Amino acid sequence: MLEAVTIDQSFFDTFPGAQVNILIANGIDNHNATLSEAERRKMLQTAMDQAESFLGAAQFSKNPVVAEWRTAYQAFKKKKGARASIEALLKRIDQGKELTPIDPLVDIYNCVSITNGVPVGIEDRDKIQGTMHLGLVEEGLPFQPVGADKDEPTLAGEMAWYDEQGAVCRCLNWRDAQRTMLDEASQNIVAVIESVTPDQATRANQAMTQLAEQIERYFGVTPVHNVVLTAAEPTVKVAD
């Protein structure tokens, strides 16, 4: 089980002035019959409409939210084709593709992500071992991507989330591990939003406030932690 979240100094050395928003919530019922699939589909459509404010440039890579993360990804070793999770969501919208319902919590955080133009990640904290770190990692940390049938270990100098058993999310916020992924049975979660620029940080703070409000509204759960980790305060301990 997750005991703490800490941001390694290597993250702040790579991105001076950066921050990471962390939210911890317990006791979520992700089967949640109170939020129907039709309601979630409507929420996603509204969020996709709002996300258009982050698009507009004829060349997709020139949109500011996309461009700033592509620049950030040049600062560390990464797997070919790795992009920030928010880019993948915005690209679908830019191409006229719908975001379809998955499960209540995933749909809620996808809405928060695209409405604010930030990468939101959520892991099942019961599946994480010890402390979850974000920092530059060594070569060969075990990692099986969601939906894959084989291990794809980390590269030396890659920026990744990791715990005592291996990588949790590779290439900053690119791809989650099958081992720690959120699913319908998940009850205790950790949500993260990384920011490497002041503008991202402003939107991340708004996004995490919205996520906390949505979790309380739709699941009847008040998060036990909603904090911002910085170089001065890089760790939050997680109470049971």
C-alpha positions, 0 to 999 in steps of 0.5 A: 500500500502507498505510504508516501509520495515524494518528488525527487530532487532530480525532477526539480533540477530538470524543471526548476520552479516546478510543482506536483499537485497530489490528491488522496481519497479513500472509500470511493465506489467506482461502480457508482450507480448514481452517475449514469453512463448517459450523464457521463457521456454528456459530461464528456461532451461538455468538457470536449467543447470547453477543451476547444479553447486550447486548440485552434492552430492549424498545426496541432503541435503549435497549440500552446498546451501541446507545445509546452509539453513537447518542450518539457519532454525534450529535457529527459530520455524518453521512449520514441513517440512518448507524449504527455497524456493531455496531448493524447486527449487533445489530439482526439478532440482536434481530430473530431473523435469522441471521448467515450465513457470508461468508468465514473472516476476515469470519466471525471478525471478526463473531463477535469484534464481536458477542461483545464488543459492539464495531465491528470493521472490516478493510480490505485494506491492499494497496488503501490508498494511503499513510497511513490517517487517521481524522478530520473530513473535507472535503466531496467525498472520493470514496467508492463503498460496497460493493455500490454502482454510483456514488460517494457522496462525504463530507460536510463535517464527517463523521468518516471513515477516509480515505487519499490516494485518498478515503474508506475507511470513512464515518461512523466505522465505518458503511460500507466502500468497495468500493475497499479492502474485504476479500475472499477474495483479501486477504492483508495486512490492517488491523483497527480498533476505535474506542472513545469511552468507557472501557467500550467501550475495555475491551471493545475491548481484549478483542476485539482480543486475541481477534481476534489469537488467532483469526487465529493459530489459524485462519490460522497468522499472528501479527499484526505490530502490535497497538497502541492509538492515543491522543492521546498516541501517534496513529500506527503505522507499518506495516512490510512 
